[in-house]
């Protein structure tokens, strides 16, 4: 469903990605792990069109999206749930969810999906008229996920979904990501909690200094001595 081939991305004179290649198969949950600054968020930005590669190719659902606009990439069915949630704080919960489907015109489908989101996140239903900026961190994460789901994505990019959340909310968030995958939506997830990410995923890539250092199944990376020492210690 998604393939990156030798993707290079730069910020000015700094090369953040140095020929990254990876594949996400339809229906898979794939994890990207690595230290801060390894290139994980840059990889997601390149996929969603927020940053255009200087070299390499990105193919999604059979189409070259290397230099496509974010709007056209979203229209193809690829949603991005960014690090830090980034809800629209002055808008209500309902208005934030409506922003997730602004490219859609199927009113009945939108209404049905809104109902499903509120069924999945009852707290959002309770607070639908409340400004998003007044929600707790966990509630804002639920809202960001719900907003992404409203676009009817084929693939969701999650960037650090557990970042800054209380331990009980972290577990709930990972359960939601697992359920999204179980419902048939493909997932590519960046996650600092390497142990949890590797337990959940079908396949994983370890990024180090802008390059893929190791790849394999979640179990293979858990059993890898370098991964265990550098990312799973303690």
N, C-alpha and C positions, 0 to 999 in steps of 0.2 A: 504493500500500500504506500509506503514512504521509503525513499532511498536517497541518501546523500552520497555523492561520489567526489572524493578529493576536494572537499569544500574548504576554501580559505576565506577568512574574514579579518578585516583590519579596523582598528580605531586610530585614524591618523597614521602615524608611523609604526604603531604597535600591531603586530600580527597576533590576533587572539585565537584563531583557528588555523592549524597548519596541515591542511589536507585531511579533514575528517571524513571518514566513510562509515556509514551505518545503514541498517535496514530494519524497518518495522513492518512485520507481516500483519495482514488483516486479522483482527480479533486478538492480537497480542497485547500484553502489557510489558513494555520495554523500559528499563531503568537506565538513567545516566547518573553515575556517581563520580565523585572526585572532590578534591579540595577546593576551597574558595579560589577563584581566579583561574581555574583549570579550563574554562571555556564552555561550561554547561549552559548557562543562561544565554550566552552568545549563540550557541547552537540552536536553541529554541527561537531566538529572535530572527535568525537567518531563515528558519523554516517558515515562520509566520509572516515574513516580509517586512519586519521592523528594521532589518539590517540586510543589505544586499551583499552577497559574496563578491569578492574580487576575482575568484577563480572557483572552478568546480561546478557541479550540477546538483539540483534538488528536484526530484520527481515525486509528485503526489498523485495517487490514483491514476497513474498513466500519463500525467501532464507535467511538463517542465514548468516549475514555478520559481525558478532561480531568481528571476528579476520581476516577478509578478507583484502587483499591489496587494496590500493587506486586505482590501475590500474583495478583490477577486479570489484571493486564497480562502477567505471566510466563506465566500459564496460556493466554493468547491466542497466545503464540508470540513474545514480544519479550524478548530477553535483553540485559543490560547488563554489559559488561566494563569496570569502572571504572578511572579514573586511579590509578596506584600499585598496581595488581594486587589488593590486598586479599584475599589468600588467608587461610584460617584457619590461623594459624601452628602451633598445637599439635596440629592434626589431621594425619593422614597424607595423602599424595597421593591415595590411593584414597578416603579419607573425604571429601576436598574434592570429588572428582569425583562422589561419591554425593550430595553436597549439591546439585549441579547438576540432579539429576533427582528431587528429593524430592516433586515434584507428580505424578510419573509412577507408573503401576501396571503397565505392560506389561513384565514381567520379562524376557521374551525380547528385546524391543527394547532394553531397558536394557543387557543383556549384550552385544548386538551393537554398540551404540554405544560401550560401554566398550572393546571390542576395537578398534574403529576409532580411538578416541582414542589408545590405546596404540600402534597401528600408525603413526599420524601423528606421535606424539611418543615415540619409543623411550626417550628418557631418563626420561620419566615412568614408563614400564613398569619400567625398572630400579630406580626409586626409589619404587615404589608404597607401600612400608611405611615410608618415611621421613617425618619431620615436615616439613610444607610450609615452616615458618619457617627450616629449615636449607638450603633450596635457594638457588641463585644467583638473581640478578635475572632473567636470561633464562629460567631454568627456572620461576620463579614466574609469569612472563608466559605461558609455554606452559600452565601449570596453570590460570591464570585463563581462558584461551581454551578449553581443554578442558572446564572446568567449564561455561562458557556453552554449548558445543556439546551437552553432555549433556542440556540442556533441550529439545532438538529445535527450535530457534528458526526462525521464518520470517524474522526480522530481528534482527541483532545490532548493538548500539550499542558502538562502540569509543571509549574516551576516552584519547587519547595513548598508543597501544600501544607506541611506540618510546621513551617517556620513560625516561631513566636507563639505557639499555641500551648495551652495547658496539657499535661500528659493524658488526661481522660478525653480531651477533644482531639488530640493527635490520633488516638486509637480509632475514634469515630470517623475521622477524616480518611484514614487508610481503609476503613470498612467501606466508605462511600466510593472511593476510587476502585476498590475491588468489585463492588456491585456494578459500577458503570461499565467496567470491562466485561462482567458476566452478562450484562444486558446486550452485548454485541458491539459496543463502541471500542475502538482501538485506542490505546493509551501509550503516550511517551511521557515519562515522568522523570524530572530532575529532583533529587532528594538527598539532603545532607545525612539523613538517618540511613546510612548504608545498609545496616543490618535489616531494617524493616523493608527497605526497597528490594533487597536481594531475596528476601523471603517471599515477597509478593509476585515477583516478575517471572516472565517466561525466558527473557534474555536480558543481558545487561552489558553495558559498555563502561569501562573506566577511562575517564579522560584525565590526562596529566599534561600540563603545559601546552594545551591546545591540540593535543593529538590523542588518538585512541591507543592506550597502552595495553589493555587486556579486554577481551570480550568472551562471552560464553553464557551458559545458562546461569541463573541465579545461584544454584548449588555449586557450579564450577568456580564461580568467583568467591563464594563463601569459603570453599576449600583451598583457594589459592593462597600460598604463604605470604606473598607480598600484600595482597588485599587484607588478609587477616591482621597482619602486623601494622599496616599503615592506616586502615580504615575501620577495622572491627575490634581493635584492642579495647579491653574493658567492657 
